[in-house]
Amino acid sequence: MAPRRLAVSLNPLWYHYVAAATLGCALLLGLFRYYVIDRLDPIHCNALLTKGRWLDHAFKNWQPEGCMMYNYQPKDVETCINTKPIVFIGDSVTRQLFFQTAHVVDSTLPSAPPDDEHKHSDHLLTAKSGIQLSFHWDPFLNTSDTQKYIHPNVYQAGERPALLVVGSGLWYLRYPDSGGLPAWELKIESTLDALSDPANRPADTVAFLPVEDVIPSKLSKDRAESMRSSDIDAMNSDLLHRIRPPHINDPFAFFAPASQRESPIALPLVFNSMLDPSQTDDGLHFSDTVVKMQANVLLNLRCNDVLPKTFPIDKTCCRSYPWPSPIHLLVLAAVILWGPVIWFLPRRLGGNANMPWVTEEQIPALVISGSLALIYLADRTGFWLKEQKQFSPWSFGFLCFLSLAVGLLTVKRADNDLGFLNRDQTDEWKGWMQIAILIYHYFGASKISGIYNPIRVLVASYLFMTGYGHTTFYIKKADFGFLRVAHILVRLNLYTLFLAYTMNTDYISYYFSPLVSMWYLIIYGTMFAGSQYNDRTVFLVGKILLSMALVTWFMKEPWLLETVFSFLEHLCGIHWSAREWSFRANLDLWIVYFGMFTAIAVIKIREYRLTDIPQWPLVAKGGIGLSAVVLLWYFAFELSQPDKFVYNTWHPYISFLPVGAFVVLRNANGVLRSASSKAFAFIGRCSLETFIIQYHLWLAGDTKGILSHRRDHEMDMRYEETTLAPYCRRNEQSSICAVVSE
């Protein structure tokens, strides 16, 4: 008797179980982080001020821990600040921050003092919006002008600053005759007591700057002798314990009032984390790029929770999510409860014992409701962390090659030739393109022209398949009935509309669904007009050319689209950007018609059996060779363009070349036509939903950021140990150490 072989088989639904387990773990971890770890800082204000990292080497993309920071523009600051003043008081470090903040408020304002003679002077700048920014030179915080802001009398309407920024410390170290550290400690104590007075708030938001870290190797000799890093660390630890005493960060203070857990003064210790030795020449003053990002940290602190909380929700640091309006809440309840109600009612109204747990008819409603609830949780609450995008060539390349490997490992070949552009092949094509687009969006690779340009061709490929598939159907089936139209439009738009109402966004922002819907209606209208003569090639080609001319004329005349969108705005309250839609439509204005002509060509080749003529193999080989040359030319051409904006001017005219070349090469012989990747085809069959869902789940902040798992659990005590210990070992009697030990 032959021995039994060990047989191992996987449940055919294994990937569903893996997905469910992954989702369950993500929900549990998010629940733990949101309600336990982040309980004391739910909107990441403290994280914005204390923790972060540079995502790039150009020092232009600063990432606070667990939230998305916003780079402010003048109009945003105007909305937030209105006409209130912004006041800076301090030394040369504070002065540089003042000028960079002014440059954010109004780019026409100066970014530095006019000359060296005015370095130690007061400055007053007025932006175009009317916002006044003032800087008061007082490195010791002892002038009467400073005391006016620190100990204010009753402000007149509009006089209280929207933002008061105070900085001091380095001059106490630099000039010992000022009293040094003891004098600084006394001044800080009195200043912070005044700024913390709840009965007489000096400004809407008060920020006390940390003493700036220096780069000893780059300091001048006299500065290096007086500005010691150990003293600076001790001073910052003193500030930390005065402004954020230990009880504020106590994770076990469950019943402490909110007023006792919040500090009226912001201490952006993260400013020192943003400094890099490569960004300073004198060891003390850092590049405008770094300081401008520090200014943006202050503006995020002051303005994020003040600006209107409307789509897109692209700033999540120190900003609570908007609570749904009554109508929006009703919509949420309807779409999220739809699936459970569909599942529950049959059991409540006469279900039998043999009824399956979930019937096949109930699955769509449950999937839609469950996915919408998950997407809302991900992108309209702080349940999961969010970060900014940053392109990484190594990570981008790794994910691309990993996806390619998975696709190649799941290639299967059918028993027979499935034909030109068969369903398995187009599903595969949509699948790998969708994966490429997801990776592209995740890393924000649109800034890289050499990647952006081919991705534009992938979008054109989707539209090519739209033109090819629908034209083929209407020539062969001639079914122009309402049910067919309704089926296509519902399939393209139902989930997108659900998502737009659930997330309170704009339907047209999910541009692919409306774009494909528009082109489907154009194809339908073109093929329906005189459809009884569609078997006449000359007539068919003629009316497609006429449709092409009319659509081109309509899209090239801005006033026509603006008139349509204006009509929608006044009649239906729909606010769409005609300029944005014109850009989207004109980028791929003719690729759909290329797909339509390809469909006619393929049908006629089959109808006249042109593949049977003796010259066909030679024609096929010539086409394959030409296609290979065209693809090589395209990549050389797109890489040679100076930027993506120049490429965009060429794209509508040349996109058909790489698309057509790929189609020819992919269908070069029977082996290629009969083989397809099961993994890519699986994604391709739900590519539309995958494309739409990525806006909020794979990405975040309405595509402006990404969902993140990263969390650095560094406690403040670790900071104190590493920065304060060296100083206290040498100065055991210092009052700074006494404050910390309390």
Number of C-alpha atoms within 10 A of each C-alpha: 3 4 5 6 6 5 5 5 5 7 8 7 8 10 11 11 11 11 11 12 12 11 13 12 12 14 17 11 14 19 14 14 17 18 12 12 15 17 14 22 15 20 21 26 20 23 20 26 22 18 21 19 14 16 16 13 7 10 17 14 18 23 21 25 25 27 30 29 27 18 18 19 14 17 11 18 20 18 14 19 21 14 16 21 20 24 22 27 27 24 23 20 19 24 25 22 23 28 26 26 26 27 20 23 26 21 15 11 17 13 18 18 16 9 7 9 8 11 15 15 13 15 17 10 18 15 18 14 16 13 20 18 22 21 24 23 22 24 21 21 23 11 12 11 13 19 13 11 19 25 17 16 11 11 13 7 7 11 13 20 24 21 24 23 23 24 23 24 25 27 19 21 20 17 13 12 9 14 13 17 19 14 15 20 19 11 16 21 14 11 18 17 14 18 22 17 13 9 6 15 22 25 23 13 19 23 21 23 23 23 22 23 23 25 21 18 11 15 17 12 10 9 19 17 12 17 23 17 18 16 21 22 23 24 24 23 25 24 25 20 19 18 20 19 17 15 13 18 16 12 12 9 13 9 6 12 9 10 9 10 17 16 15 18 18 21 21 23 22 21 23 16 15 18 22 16 15 10 17 18 13 16 20 21 18 20 15 17 14 23 23 22 24 23 24 21 24 21 23 25 25 22 22 23 19 14 15 13 16 11 12 15 21 23 25 26 28 24 24 18 17 13 11 15 9 9 9 15 12 12 18 22 14 14 20 21 17 16 19 16 14 15 19 13 11 12 13 9 8 8 12 10 7 6 10 9 8 11 9 8 10 15 14 11 19 20 13 18 22 17 16 21 17 17 22 18 16 23 26 23 16 21 20 22 24 30 27 28 22 17 18 14 10 9 12 16 12 12 14 16 12 11 18 15 11 14 19 15 12 14 15 12 16 12 9 11 15 18 14 19 19 13 15 21 25 19 24 24 24 25 26 24 21 24 21 19 19 18 18 19 21 24 20 20 21 16 12 13 20 20 15 21 22 18 19 19 23 22 19 24 26 22 25 25 23 22 26 23 18 18 26 20 13 17 17 12 9 15 14 15 8 8 10 11 15 11 10 13 18 14 15 20 20 11 17 24 18 18 24 15 15 24 22 17 17 18 18 19 17 20 17 20 23 18 16 20 19 14 18 22 14 17 22 17 14 19 24 16 12 12 18 10 13 19 11 10 12 10 14 21 15 11 16 17 15 13 18 18 12 12 15 15 12 14 17 14 11 13 12 14 18 17 12 11 18 18 13 14 13 10 9 9 10 15 13 17 14 18 11 12 19 18 13 14 18 17 19 24 22 22 27 27 24 20 26 23 20 20 21 18 13 14 15 13 13 11 9 10 10 12 13 11 9 9 10 12 12 10 12 15 12 11 16 20 14 15 21 16 13 18 18 13 14 18 14 12 11 21 17 12 16 11 16 20 12 12 20 18 12 14 22 19 14 15 25 22 18 24 23 19 21 18 17 20 18 19 18 16 14 14 16 17 22 20 20 24 22 22 19 29 24 16 21 24 17 14 20 20 17 18 17 17 19 19 23 24 21 20 25 28 25 21 22 21 27 28 23 16 13 11 11 9 9 9 9 15 10 10 13 18 11 10 20 23 17 15 19 18 10 10 12 12 10 14 15 23 20 12 14 18 8 8
